[in-house]
Amino acid sequence: MITNVRPKCLKGKVTKLVYFPVFAVLFFQSAFGQSDFTKRDKNFLEALKKKDFVTAQTLTSANLNKQLGINGLKDAATQINKQIGELNSYDTTAISDSKNILRFVVHFEKADLIMQFANSESGIEGFFLLPLDQAYHYPTYEIKSKEKIEEIKLVLDTVNLPAILTLPNDSNVKHPAVVFIGGSGPTDYDETIGIIKPFKDISIALANCGIVSLRYDKQSKVYPERFKRNYTVQDEYEPDLKSALAYLETRPEVDKRRIFLIGHSLGATLVPMLIATNPNVKGGIMLEANAEPLHHIYLKQLRHLQSLNGTPSDSTIKAVAKDVDLLNHISASDSSLTLLGAKGSYWLSLKMYNPFKVINSLRAERFLIIQGGLDYQVDSDNLRIWQSKLKKGNTNFLFFSNLNHALVEGTKAMSPQEYYIPANVPIDLIQSICNWVLQ
C-alpha cells in the first residue's frame, strides 16, 4: 500500500506531502534471528543511500519483489528525493517492536524520519516511513476510565501468548466478557494499524460499561516459525481462542453464560466458524468483515491504491491478478504452493469455509455486523453481501458512514495515510457494542 506522512521535524520547507510505498504481503513468518534482520535492513538502507537498487532488490523477498521490482524502488526513491532530499545517513541501532519488525531513524536533507521494516526469512517483506513523533494517542474516554488492566500469559501447548485482561473496577459482581479476534497476518493484541489501536480503545470503553475483555498477540506473531509448514486458517485461529476461553473460565469476575467474540477484518469473518466450534460463546460482533474472498479483497486494495497515485504498477497488478485467478481454481494438489504470501493449504481452508451457511445454521447465537463507509480494504459492498446472504432474524447491522478500516474517522480519499493520524474509535460505536452485549 502507499503511506503518506508529513514529517514534523523538517529542516526546510516541504511543499507537498511525502509519498512512500509500503509493500507488505498478507502473511509472513520467519525462523531467522533478529541480528540477521538488523544486518539485512541496514544493508538495504546503505543500498538506498548509494542508489544501488540492484543490491536493494536482492534483499527483498520474492513476494515484495513481485509487487515492487527494481523500477518501483527507483520510482519511490526519486519521489522521496524530490520532496525531502537525499538520504544522508541513518542510525545503526535498530528500534525493535518485535522479532520481525525493526525501525531505524533515517536522516534526509530536509527531514528526519523513521524507516520501518517487516522482515521474514526470505527477505524484507515491507518497508515504509513514519514521522519521528508518531505515537498512539489515548482516547478522551480513558480519562474517565474505571478499568483494571492485567498483563497475563495464555498457555498454548508448550508456549505462552502475551495477553491483556481488562476488567471493570467493580469486581464484586459477575460481568459479561468479550474475546478479541485479530485480522489477517501476525497481529498484536491491540490490532495495531499504523498508530491506531482499535482493540485497545474498545477494551477501555467496554470496561467503563461493565464488560470484561481479553485480547492477545496471535500465535503467528509470537511464534511465526510454527507456520513454515502447510497450515490452515483453523491452525492459525482456533488454538489461540481455545486458550483464551479456558483462561476466562478461571476468572470469578466473568459471567460464563455471557461470553462473546469481537473480530476485526478476517478475524471478524471467522467469528461464525469460531463460535460454531466453541458452543459456550453466545454470539459475535463482526467489525469490517470481508464477505468477499480474501484474495479478491487483496486485489481490490491494490487497484484502489494504484488509483491514488499510480503505485503499484500495472505489472504488479497483473502478477497479483494471475495469482488470484489461480486461487479461484485452487485444489488439494496445490497445498504446498505459496500464493500471495500464504500456503495453498491456507487458501484451501478459506475456500471451504462458508460464513453465511454457518451463521444461518446457528440457532441461539446472535451477531452484530458493523461496517465503515470509508474502508477501502473491506469496502461497503461487503456489508451488502452480508445483508443479502443472511437469513437469521437475530443478526443486526450497523453502518458508520465516516469510519475507515481502523474504525476511526476517515477521508473520502481513503488513503493509508489515515492510519498515521492520531485518532481513536468513536465512543458511539463502542456504546453500540456495549448495548448489544448487555441486552
C-alpha positions as CSV (number, residue, x, y, z in Angstrom):
1,M,0.0,0.0,0.0
2,I,1.0,3.7,-0.1
3,T,1.6,5.6,3.0
4,N,1.7,9.4,3.0
5,V,3.3,11.1,6.0
6,R,4.1,14.7,6.9
7,P,7.3,15.0,8.8
8,K,7.1,17.5,11.6
9,C,10.8,17.6,12.2
10,L,11.6,19.4,8.9
11,K,14.8,21.2,8.4
12,G,13.5,23.1,5.5
13,K,10.1,23.7,3.8
14,V,8.4,20.9,2.1
15,T,5.5,22.0,-0.1
16,K,3.9,18.6,-0.6
17,L,3.2,15.5,1.4
18,V,5.7,12.7,1.2
19,Y,4.6,9.6,-0.5
20,F,6.5,6.4,0.1
21,P,5.4,2.9,-0.9
22,V,4.6,0.4,1.8
23,F,4.6,-3.0,0.3
24,A,3.7,-5.9,2.6
25,V,2.3,-9.3,1.9
26,L,-0.7,-10.7,3.8
27,F,1.3,-13.1,5.8
28,F,5.0,-13.5,6.7
29,Q,6.8,-15.9,9.1
30,S,10.4,-16.4,10.0
31,A,12.9,-18.5,11.9
32,F,15.7,-16.0,11.4
33,G,17.2,-14.2,14.4
34,Q,16.8,-10.5,14.9
35,S,20.5,-9.9,14.3
36,D,20.1,-11.3,10.8
37,F,17.2,-8.9,10.1
38,T,19.2,-5.9,11.5
39,K,22.1,-6.6,9.3
40,R,19.9,-7.0,6.2
41,D,17.9,-3.9,6.9
42,K,21.0,-1.8,7.3
43,N,22.4,-3.2,4.1
44,F,19.1,-2.2,2.4
45,L,19.4,1.4,3.8
46,E,23.0,1.6,2.6
47,A,22.0,0.5,-0.8
48,L,19.3,3.1,-0.9
49,K,21.8,5.7,0.2
50,K,24.1,4.8,-2.7
51,K,21.2,4.4,-5.1
52,D,22.3,0.8,-5.7
53,F,18.8,-0.5,-6.5
54,V,20.1,-3.8,-7.8
55,T,21.5,-4.7,-4.3
56,A,18.4,-3.3,-2.6
57,Q,16.2,-5.6,-4.7
58,T,18.2,-8.7,-3.8
59,L,17.4,-8.0,-0.1
60,T,13.7,-8.1,-0.6
61,S,11.5,-11.2,-0.5
62,A,10.1,-12.8,-3.7
63,N,6.6,-11.6,-2.7
64,L,7.8,-8.0,-2.3
65,N,9.9,-8.1,-5.4
66,K,6.9,-9.4,-7.3
67,Q,4.9,-6.4,-6.2
68,L,7.6,-3.7,-6.4
69,G,10.5,-4.7,-8.5
70,I,13.6,-2.6,-9.3
71,N,11.6,0.1,-11.1
72,G,9.3,0.5,-8.1
73,L,12.3,1.0,-5.9
74,K,13.7,3.6,-8.3
75,D,10.4,5.5,-8.5
76,A,10.0,5.6,-4.8
77,A,13.5,6.9,-4.2
78,T,13.1,9.5,-6.9
79,Q,9.8,10.7,-5.4
80,I,11.3,11.0,-1.9
81,N,14.4,12.8,-3.1
82,K,12.3,15.4,-4.9
83,Q,10.5,16.3,-1.8
84,I,12.8,15.8,1.2
85,G,16.2,15.5,-0.4
86,E,18.8,12.8,-0.4
87,L,19.2,10.1,2.2
88,N,22.3,11.4,4.1
89,S,22.7,8.9,6.9
90,Y,20.8,6.5,9.3
91,D,21.2,5.4,12.9
92,T,22.8,2.0,13.0
93,T,20.9,0.9,16.2
94,A,17.6,-0.7,15.4
95,I,14.4,0.0,17.4
96,S,12.7,-3.3,17.9
97,D,8.9,-3.7,18.0
98,S,9.1,-7.4,17.7
99,K,11.3,-10.1,16.3
100,N,10.2,-9.3,12.7
101,I,9.6,-5.5,13.0
102,L,12.6,-3.2,13.1
103,R,12.8,0.6,12.9
104,F,15.7,2.9,12.1
105,V,16.0,6.7,12.4
106,V,16.9,8.0,8.9
107,H,18.2,11.4,8.1
108,F,17.3,13.1,4.8
109,E,18.4,16.6,3.7
110,K,15.1,18.1,4.8
111,A,13.6,15.7,7.3
112,D,14.4,13.1,10.0
113,L,12.1,10.2,9.8
114,I,11.7,6.5,10.9
115,M,12.1,3.7,8.3
116,Q,10.2,0.6,9.5
117,F,10.9,-2.8,8.1
118,A,8.8,-6.0,8.2
119,N,11.1,-9.0,7.9
120,S,10.9,-12.7,7.1
121,E,13.4,-15.4,6.4
122,S,13.0,-14.9,2.7
123,G,13.7,-11.2,2.7
124,I,12.3,-7.8,3.5
125,E,8.5,-8.1,3.2
126,G,7.6,-4.4,3.6
127,F,9.0,-1.0,4.5
128,F,7.7,2.5,5.0
129,L,8.4,5.9,6.5
130,L,6.9,7.2,9.7
131,P,7.2,10.6,11.4
132,L,9.5,10.6,14.4
133,D,6.7,11.7,16.7
134,Q,4.2,9.1,15.6
135,A,2.6,7.5,18.7
136,Y,-0.7,6.2,19.9
137,H,-3.0,8.8,21.5
138,Y,-5.1,7.7,24.4
139,P,-8.8,8.3,23.9
140,T,-10.6,11.1,25.9
141,Y,-12.8,8.4,27.5
142,E,-9.7,6.9,29.0
143,I,-9.7,9.9,31.5
144,K,-13.0,8.6,32.9
145,S,-11.8,5.0,32.8
146,K,-12.7,2.7,35.7
147,E,-10.9,-0.3,34.3
148,K,-8.3,-2.6,35.8
149,I,-5.6,-3.9,33.5
150,E,-3.7,-7.2,33.9
151,E,-0.9,-8.4,31.7
152,I,-1.1,-12.1,31.5
153,K,0.1,-15.1,29.6
154,L,-2.2,-17.6,27.8
155,V,-1.0,-21.1,27.9
156,L,-0.8,-22.7,24.4
157,D,0.6,-26.2,24.5
158,T,4.3,-25.6,25.2
159,V,4.4,-21.8,24.7
160,N,2.7,-18.7,26.0
161,L,0.9,-15.8,24.3
162,P,1.1,-12.3,25.7
163,A,-2.3,-11.0,26.6
164,I,-4.2,-8.2,28.3
165,L,-7.2,-8.7,30.5
166,T,-9.3,-5.5,31.1
167,L,-11.7,-5.6,34.0
168,P,-14.4,-3.2,35.2
169,N,-13.4,-1.7,38.6
170,D,-16.4,-3.4,40.3
171,S,-15.2,-6.9,40.8
172,N,-18.0,-7.8,43.3
173,V,-20.4,-8.8,40.5
174,K,-20.0,-11.1,37.5
175,H,-19.7,-9.3,34.2
176,P,-20.2,-10.4,30.6
177,A,-16.9,-10.9,28.7
178,V,-15.6,-10.5,25.1
179,V,-12.6,-12.0,23.4
180,F,-11.0,-10.0,20.6
181,I,-10.0,-11.8,17.4
182,G,-7.4,-10.1,15.2
183,G,-7.3,-9.8,11.4
184,S,-5.1,-11.5,8.9
185,G,-1.4,-11.9,9.5
186,P,0.7,-11.6,12.7
187,T,-1.4,-9.0,14.5
188,D,-0.8,-7.9,18.1
189,Y,-3.3,-7.7,20.9
190,D,-4.1,-4.0,20.2
191,E,-4.8,-4.8,16.5
192,T,-2.3,-2.0,15.7
193,I,-2.8,-0.4,12.3
194,G,-0.3,2.4,11.8
195,I,-0.6,4.3,15.1
196,I,-4.2,3.3,15.6
197,K,-5.0,0.7,18.2
198,P,-8.7,-0.1,17.9
199,F,-8.8,-3.1,20.2
200,K,-7.1,-1.1,23.0
201,D,-9.6,1.8,22.6
202,I,-12.6,-0.6,22.6
203,S,-11.4,-2.5,25.7
204,I,-11.1,0.7,27.7
205,A,-14.6,1.8,27.0
206,L,-16.1,-1.6,27.4
207,A,-14.8,-1.8,31.0
208,N,-16.5,1.5,31.6
209,C,-19.8,0.0,30.8
210,G,-19.2,-3.2,32.8
211,I,-17.7,-5.6,30.3
212,V,-14.6,-7.7,30.7
213,S,-12.3,-8.1,27.7
214,L,-9.4,-10.3,26.8
215,R,-7.1,-9.6,23.9
216,Y,-3.9,-11.4,22.9
217,D,-1.0,-11.5,20.4
218,K,-1.7,-14.1,17.8
219,Q,0.4,-17.2,17.7
220,S,1.5,-16.2,14.2
221,K,3.1,-13.1,15.6
222,V,4.8,-14.5,18.6
223,Y,5.9,-17.9,17.1
224,P,6.0,-17.4,13.3
225,E,8.3,-20.4,12.9
226,R,5.3,-22.6,13.6
227,F,3.8,-21.6,10.3
228,K,6.5,-22.7,7.9
229,R,4.7,-26.0,7.2
230,N,1.4,-26.4,5.4
231,Y,-1.3,-24.9,7.7
232,T,-4.9,-23.9,7.7
233,V,-6.9,-20.9,8.9
234,Q,-8.1,-23.2,11.7
235,D,-4.5,-23.8,12.8
236,E,-3.9,-20.0,12.9
237,Y,-7.0,-19.1,14.9
238,E,-8.6,-21.9,16.9
239,P,-5.8,-22.8,19.4
240,D,-5.4,-19.2,20.4
241,L,-9.1,-18.7,21.1
242,K,-9.4,-22.0,23.0
243,S,-6.6,-20.9,25.3
244,A,-8.3,-17.6,25.8
245,L,-11.7,-19.1,26.6
246,A,-10.1,-21.6,29.0
247,Y,-8.5,-18.7,30.9
248,L,-11.8,-16.8,31.2
249,E,-13.2,-20.0,32.8
250,T,-10.8,-19.4,35.7
251,R,-11.8,-15.8,36.4
252,P,-14.5,-15.3,39.0
253,E,-15.4,-11.9,37.7
254,V,-16.7,-13.4,34.4
255,D,-20.3,-14.5,33.8
256,K,-19.7,-17.7,31.9
257,R,-23.1,-17.6,30.4
258,R,-22.4,-14.3,28.6
259,I,-19.2,-14.6,26.6
260,F,-18.9,-13.1,23.1
261,L,-16.3,-12.6,20.4
262,I,-15.3,-9.4,18.7
263,G,-13.5,-9.9,15.4
264,H,-11.9,-7.4,13.0
265,S,-11.4,-7.8,9.3
266,L,-10.6,-11.5,8.5
267,G,-10.9,-12.2,12.3
268,A,-14.5,-10.9,12.0
269,T,-15.2,-13.1,9.0
270,L,-14.1,-16.1,11.0
271,V,-16.2,-15.3,14.1
272,P,-19.1,-17.6,13.0
273,M,-16.6,-20.5,12.5
274,L,-15.1,-20.0,15.9
275,I,-18.5,-19.8,17.6
276,A,-19.6,-23.0,15.9
277,T,-16.6,-24.9,17.4
278,N,-17.0,-23.2,20.9
279,P,-20.6,-23.6,22.0
280,N,-20.1,-21.7,25.2
281,V,-19.8,-18.5,23.2
282,K,-23.1,-16.8,22.8
283,G,-22.6,-14.5,19.9
284,G,-20.2,-12.4,17.9
285,I,-19.5,-8.8,16.8
286,M,-18.0,-8.6,13.3
287,L,-16.1,-5.4,12.6
288,E,-15.2,-4.7,8.9
289,A,-15.7,-8.3,8.0
290,N,-15.0,-9.4,4.4
291,A,-17.8,-11.2,2.8
292,E,-15.8,-11.4,-0.5
293,P,-13.0,-13.9,-0.7
294,L,-9.8,-12.7,0.9
295,H,-7.7,-12.9,-2.3
296,H,-10.3,-10.8,-4.1
297,I,-10.2,-8.2,-1.4
298,Y,-6.4,-8.0,-1.7
299,L,-6.6,-7.3,-5.4
300,K,-9.2,-4.7,-4.9
301,Q,-7.0,-3.0,-2.3
302,L,-4.1,-2.8,-4.8
303,R,-6.3,-1.4,-7.5
304,H,-7.6,1.3,-5.1
305,L,-4.0,2.2,-4.1
306,Q,-3.0,2.4,-7.7
307,S,-5.8,4.9,-8.3
308,L,-4.4,7.2,-5.7
309,N,-1.1,7.9,-7.4
310,G,-0.2,5.1,-9.8
311,T,1.5,2.7,-7.4
312,P,1.7,-0.3,-7.5
313,S,2.5,-0.6,-11.2
314,D,0.3,-2.2,-13.9
315,S,2.8,-5.1,-14.0
316,T,2.3,-5.7,-10.3
317,I,-1.4,-5.7,-10.6
318,K,-1.2,-8.1,-13.4
319,A,1.0,-10.5,-11.5
320,V,-1.3,-10.4,-8.4
321,A,-4.3,-10.9,-10.7
322,K,-2.7,-14.0,-12.0
323,D,-2.3,-15.4,-8.5
324,V,-5.9,-14.5,-7.7
325,D,-7.0,-16.5,-10.8
326,L,-5.0,-19.5,-9.6
327,L,-6.6,-19.2,-6.2
328,N,-10.1,-19.1,-7.8
329,H,-9.4,-22.7,-9.0
330,I,-7.1,-24.0,-6.2
331,S,-7.3,-27.7,-5.3
332,A,-5.9,-30.1,-2.8
333,S,-2.9,-30.7,-5.1
334,D,-1.9,-27.1,-4.6
335,S,-1.5,-27.3,-0.8
336,S,2.3,-26.7,-0.8
337,L,2.3,-23.7,-3.2
338,T,2.8,-20.2,-1.8
339,L,0.4,-17.7,-3.3
340,L,0.1,-14.1,-2.1
341,G,2.4,-14.9,0.8
342,A,0.4,-17.9,2.2
343,K,0.4,-21.6,1.7
344,G,-2.1,-23.2,-0.6
345,S,-3.4,-25.2,2.3
346,Y,-4.4,-22.0,4.0
347,W,-6.2,-20.7,0.9
348,L,-8.0,-24.1,0.6
349,S,-9.3,-23.9,4.2
350,L,-10.7,-20.4,3.5
351,K,-12.3,-21.6,0.3
352,M,-14.0,-24.4,2.2
353,Y,-15.4,-22.1,4.8
354,N,-18.9,-20.6,4.1
355,P,-19.6,-18.0,6.8
356,F,-23.2,-17.4,5.5
357,K,-24.1,-21.0,5.9
358,V,-22.6,-21.2,9.3
359,I,-24.5,-18.2,10.6
360,N,-27.7,-19.4,9.1
361,S,-27.3,-22.8,10.8
362,L,-26.7,-21.4,14.3
363,R,-30.0,-21.0,16.1
364,A,-29.4,-19.5,19.5
365,E,-26.3,-17.3,18.8
366,R,-26.7,-13.7,17.8
367,F,-24.5,-11.5,15.6
368,L,-23.8,-7.8,15.1
369,I,-22.1,-6.8,11.9
370,I,-20.6,-3.3,11.8
371,Q,-19.2,-1.6,8.6
372,G,-17.5,1.7,8.0
373,G,-18.3,3.7,4.8
374,L,-14.7,4.9,4.2
375,D,-13.0,1.5,4.3
376,Y,-11.1,0.7,1.1
377,Q,-9.7,-2.5,2.5
378,V,-13.1,-4.1,3.1
379,D,-15.5,-1.8,1.3
380,S,-19.2,-1.3,1.8
381,D,-20.0,-3.9,-0.9
382,N,-19.2,-6.5,1.7
383,L,-22.0,-5.2,4.0
384,R,-24.5,-5.5,1.2
385,I,-23.4,-9.1,0.6
386,W,-23.8,-10.0,4.3
387,Q,-27.3,-8.4,4.3
388,S,-28.3,-10.4,1.2
389,K,-27.0,-13.7,2.3
390,L,-28.0,-13.9,5.9
391,K,-31.5,-15.0,6.8
392,K,-31.2,-15.2,10.6
393,G,-33.5,-12.9,12.5
394,N,-31.0,-12.3,15.3
395,T,-28.3,-10.7,13.1
396,N,-28.2,-6.9,13.3
397,F,-26.3,-4.5,11.1
398,L,-24.8,-1.1,11.8
399,F,-23.2,1.3,9.2
400,F,-21.0,4.2,10.2
401,S,-20.5,6.3,7.1
402,N,-17.4,8.2,8.3
403,L,-15.3,5.3,9.6
404,N,-12.3,3.5,7.8
405,H,-10.8,0.1,8.3
406,A,-9.1,1.0,11.5
407,L,-12.6,2.0,12.9
408,V,-11.6,5.7,13.1
409,E,-12.8,8.7,11.1
410,G,-11.5,8.5,7.5
411,T,-11.4,10.7,4.5
412,K,-13.1,10.5,1.1
413,A,-9.7,9.8,-0.5
414,M,-9.5,6.6,1.6
415,S,-5.7,6.5,1.8
416,P,-3.4,4.5,4.2
417,Q,-2.0,7.8,5.5
418,E,-5.1,8.0,7.7
419,Y,-3.6,5.3,9.8
420,Y,-0.8,7.6,10.9
421,I,-3.0,10.5,12.0
422,P,-3.8,10.3,15.8
423,A,-7.4,9.1,16.2
424,N,-9.5,6.8,18.4
425,V,-12.5,4.6,17.9
426,P,-15.6,6.8,18.4
427,I,-17.5,6.3,21.6
428,D,-20.8,6.0,19.8
429,L,-19.6,2.8,18.0
430,I,-18.4,1.4,21.3
431,Q,-21.6,2.3,23.0
432,S,-23.5,0.4,20.3
433,I,-21.3,-2.7,21.2
434,C,-22.0,-2.2,24.9
435,N,-25.7,-2.0,24.3
436,W,-25.7,-5.1,22.2
437,V,-23.6,-7.2,24.7
438,L,-25.7,-6.1,27.7
439,Q,-29.1,-6.5,26.1
